[in-house]
């Protein structure tokens, strides 16, 4: 009896692990950014959120690409990967625009950082 593993099964498992880890990192980083009023943490958490969605879309695309070609889709569903890449790039553009908007708002409405956020780590630096 032979035991077979396909490359697709391993890739799918790795994508699921990456999705779960990215979700956890996003939640922790976003909460820390809100708690400390840190645009750097919030923007990085939003980047991780976009990675989270990109990984989900990649997982779905990796499944769809395996579908067989038919009379309507003679090349199969390979173009799904291009569509997923386009969606991912649009999400990153939107996140970037939001970060720029928040930065402008913070420059025009300066505020002090809460002291609680500064004491989270002896190595943290607050601007």
Buried (B, 14 or more C-beta within 10 A) or exposed (E): EEEEEEEEEEEBEEBEEBBEEBBEBBBEBBEBBEEBBBBEBBBBBBBBBBBBBBBBBBBEBBEBBEEEEEEEEEEBBEEBBEEBBEBBEEBBEEBBEEBEEBEEEEEEEEEEEEEEBEEEEEEEEEE
